[in-house]
Amino acid sequence: MAVRVVYLGKLQDVAGRPESEFSSSSGDLDWPDLVEVLRNHVNEDVADAVCDPRNKIAVNGQIQSDRESLVFKHGDEVALLPPVSGG
């Protein structure tokens, strides 16, 4: 089972890379699992950032409103989107 995580905008800087791929032999990943994987395999700052409600989560191109109930399946692309700013 593999899930691809794409870091966009400032989250790419925080993660130090544009994307990661995580595999699990135990089955699907839920939201707490993904946060823990980010904390252990990327860094604590990106794990903390994705928990900030201002940052959005998209799964396979669809923005998700309830991250706590997310379960990621094999082949899913999870995009982590910071708030849009400009001027």
C-alpha positions as CSV (number, residue, x, y, z in Angstrom):
1,M,0.0,0.0,0.0
2,A,1.5,3.4,-1.0
3,V,0.3,6.9,-0.6
4,R,1.9,9.9,-2.3
5,V,2.0,13.2,-0.3
6,V,2.5,16.4,-2.2
7,Y,3.6,19.6,-0.3
8,L,2.5,22.8,-1.9
9,G,3.6,26.4,-1.3
10,K,5.2,27.1,2.1
11,L,4.6,23.5,3.2
12,Q,7.2,22.4,0.6
13,D,9.7,24.6,2.3
14,V,8.8,23.2,5.7
15,A,9.0,19.6,4.4
16,G,12.2,20.3,2.6
17,R,11.0,18.4,-0.5
18,P,8.2,18.6,-3.0
19,E,6.7,15.2,-2.2
20,S,7.0,12.0,-0.3
21,E,5.7,8.5,-0.8
22,F,4.8,6.3,2.2
23,S,4.1,2.6,2.2
24,S,2.3,0.5,4.7
25,S,2.2,-3.2,4.9
26,S,-0.6,-3.1,7.5
27,G,-3.3,-1.7,5.2
28,D,-4.8,1.7,4.7
29,L,-3.7,4.9,6.6
30,D,-6.1,7.1,8.5
31,W,-5.5,10.7,9.4
32,P,-3.7,10.1,12.7
33,D,-1.5,7.5,11.0
34,L,-0.5,10.0,8.3
35,V,0.3,12.7,10.8
36,E,2.5,10.3,12.7
37,V,4.3,9.1,9.5
38,L,5.0,12.8,8.6
39,R,6.3,13.4,12.1
40,N,8.6,10.4,12.0
41,H,9.7,10.4,8.4
42,V,9.7,14.0,7.3
43,N,9.8,16.3,10.3
44,E,7.8,17.5,13.3
45,D,7.2,21.0,11.8
46,V,5.4,19.6,8.7
47,A,3.3,17.3,11.0
48,D,2.3,20.3,13.1
49,A,1.6,22.4,10.0
50,V,-0.9,19.9,8.5
51,C,-2.8,19.9,11.8
52,D,-3.4,23.6,11.5
53,P,-7.0,24.0,10.2
54,R,-5.9,26.9,7.9
55,N,-4.0,24.4,5.8
56,K,-6.3,22.3,3.5
57,I,-6.1,18.7,2.5
58,A,-6.9,17.4,-1.0
59,V,-7.2,13.7,-1.8
60,N,-7.0,12.9,-5.5
61,G,-7.8,16.5,-6.3
62,Q,-10.8,16.9,-4.0
63,I,-10.6,19.3,-1.0
64,Q,-11.6,17.5,2.1
65,S,-13.5,19.2,4.9
66,D,-13.3,16.6,7.6
67,R,-9.7,15.5,7.9
68,E,-10.3,13.5,11.1
69,S,-12.4,10.9,9.2
70,L,-10.0,10.5,6.2
71,V,-8.7,7.0,5.3
72,F,-6.1,6.9,2.5
73,K,-6.1,4.0,0.1
74,H,-3.4,2.5,-2.1
75,G,-2.5,5.0,-4.9
76,D,-4.1,8.0,-3.3
77,E,-2.4,11.4,-3.8
78,V,-2.7,13.6,-0.7
79,A,-2.0,17.3,-1.4
80,L,-1.2,19.6,1.5
81,L,-2.2,23.1,0.7
82,P,-1.3,26.2,2.8
83,P,-3.7,29.2,2.9
84,V,-3.6,31.4,-0.2
85,S,-2.1,34.8,0.3
86,G,-1.3,37.6,-2.0
87,G,-1.3,41.3,-2.4
